[in-house]
Amino acid sequence: MKNKIKILLPVLLLFALVGCNSGTKKESGDKMPNFYKVEGVQYAHVSVPEVVDMGVFDYKTPVKTAEIEYSNTGDAVLSISSAGVECECTEILSLDSVVQPHQAGKMVVRLNMSEYLADTIYKSVHFFCNDPDRQIVDIKLRADCRM
């Protein structure tokens, strides 16, 4: 009986894994449907850069500040409820938490690369907003460290 279970268990797991992925292949750029969207209702839509190049960091300039602009391309007010960073080397100095339709807001971030030697480093900042298509927005900060 135990031998049958040992043989049957991997087969069942294989069927479960194959069955979960069959027919669910998505093309890049596909969005999950938003069943809670109502026709005729106006929504906020955030547009941000995916990667912000912070430039070269060296022993003379281990800390840099950048202004990241994002826009609300929707027809309703964009509200940012909270924001965060990946690690202690990144800090959000200011953030426009309310952006009117078809207007831009900005986030000011500071990146301290004094603990890194020589490499291309990616850190991230993120915020949570009321865009129904993109409620969590992640922005990568690229730094070339040459310490």
C-alpha positions in Angstrom: 0.0 0.0 0.0 2.8 2.4 0.9 4.6 1.7 -2.4 1.4 2.6 -4.3 1.1 5.9 -2.5 4.7 6.7 -3.2 4.1 6.1 -6.9 0.7 7.8 -7.1 1.6 10.9 -5.2 4.1 12.3 -7.7 1.7 11.5 -10.6 -1.1 13.4 -8.9 1.2 16.4 -8.2 2.3 16.4 -11.9 -1.4 16.5 -13.0 -2.2 19.2 -10.6 0.7 21.4 -11.8 -0.1 20.8 -15.5 -3.8 21.3 -14.9 -3.3 24.7 -13.2 -1.3 26.1 -16.1 -3.2 24.7 -19.0 -5.1 27.4 -21.0 -3.8 30.3 -18.8 -0.9 31.5 -20.9 -1.0 35.2 -21.1 0.7 37.4 -23.6 2.9 40.2 -22.3 0.9 43.3 -21.7 -2.3 41.5 -21.0 -4.2 42.8 -18.1 -6.4 40.9 -15.7 -10.1 41.9 -16.2 -11.4 44.5 -13.8 -14.9 43.2 -12.9 -15.4 46.0 -10.5 -15.2 48.7 -13.1 -18.5 50.3 -14.0 -19.1 51.7 -17.4 -19.5 55.5 -17.4 -17.7 56.0 -14.1 -14.5 58.0 -14.2 -11.3 56.5 -12.8 -7.7 57.8 -12.1 -4.9 56.3 -14.2 -1.3 56.7 -13.1 1.6 56.9 -15.6 5.1 56.6 -14.2 8.6 55.8 -15.6 9.5 52.2 -15.0 13.2 53.0 -14.3 14.8 56.3 -13.2 18.5 56.6 -13.9 20.2 58.2 -10.9 23.5 58.4 -12.6 27.0 57.7 -11.3 27.8 57.5 -7.6 31.4 57.8 -6.5 33.3 58.6 -3.3 32.7 62.4 -4.0 29.0 62.0 -4.5 27.7 59.0 -2.6 24.3 60.6 -2.0 22.0 62.0 -4.7 18.4 63.3 -4.9 16.1 62.9 -7.8 12.6 64.2 -8.7 10.4 61.6 -10.2 7.4 62.9 -12.1 4.2 60.9 -12.5 1.0 61.9 -14.2 -2.7 61.2 -13.8 -4.0 60.4 -17.3 -7.4 59.5 -16.0 -10.6 61.5 -15.5 -10.8 61.2 -11.7 -8.5 62.5 -8.9 -5.5 60.2 -8.3 -5.0 59.6 -4.5 -1.9 58.0 -3.1 -2.6 56.4 0.2 1.0 55.4 1.2 4.5 55.0 -0.1 7.5 52.9 0.8 11.1 52.0 0.0 13.0 48.8 -0.5 15.8 49.4 2.0 17.4 52.0 4.3 19.6 53.5 1.6 16.5 55.0 -0.1 14.3 57.7 1.3 11.2 59.5 0.1 11.6 63.2 0.9 8.3 64.4 -0.5 5.3 63.1 -2.4 2.3 64.7 -4.0 -0.5 62.5 -2.7 -3.3 64.1 -4.6 -3.1 64.7 -8.4 -5.9 66.2 -10.4 -7.0 64.6 -13.7 -4.6 65.2 -16.6 -2.1 66.8 -14.2 1.4 65.7 -12.9 2.7 65.1 -9.5 6.2 64.5 -8.2 8.1 62.4 -5.7 11.5 63.5 -4.4 13.8 60.6 -3.4 17.3 60.4 -1.9 19.6 57.5 -2.6 22.7 56.8 -0.5 25.1 54.4 -2.2 28.0 54.9 0.3 27.8 51.2 1.3 28.2 49.9 -2.2 31.5 49.5 -4.1 31.3 49.1 -7.8 28.3 47.7 -9.6 25.0 48.7 -11.2 22.5 48.7 -8.4 18.7 48.8 -8.6 16.6 49.9 -5.7 12.9 50.6 -5.7 10.3 52.9 -4.3 6.6 52.1 -4.4 3.2 53.6 -3.7 -0.4 52.5 -3.3 -3.1 54.5 -5.2 -6.7 54.4 -6.4 -5.9 53.5 -10.1 -8.0 50.3 -10.6 -5.6 48.9 -13.1 -2.4 49.6 -11.1 -3.0 49.9 -7.4 0.6 49.2 -6.5 3.1 51.2 -8.4 6.8 50.2 -8.3 9.6 52.5 -9.7 13.1 51.2 -10.0 16.1 53.5 -9.2 19.2 52.7 -11.2 22.6 53.7 -9.8 26.1 53.1 -11.2 28.4 52.8 -8.2 32.1 53.5 -8.7 33.5 53.9 -5.2 
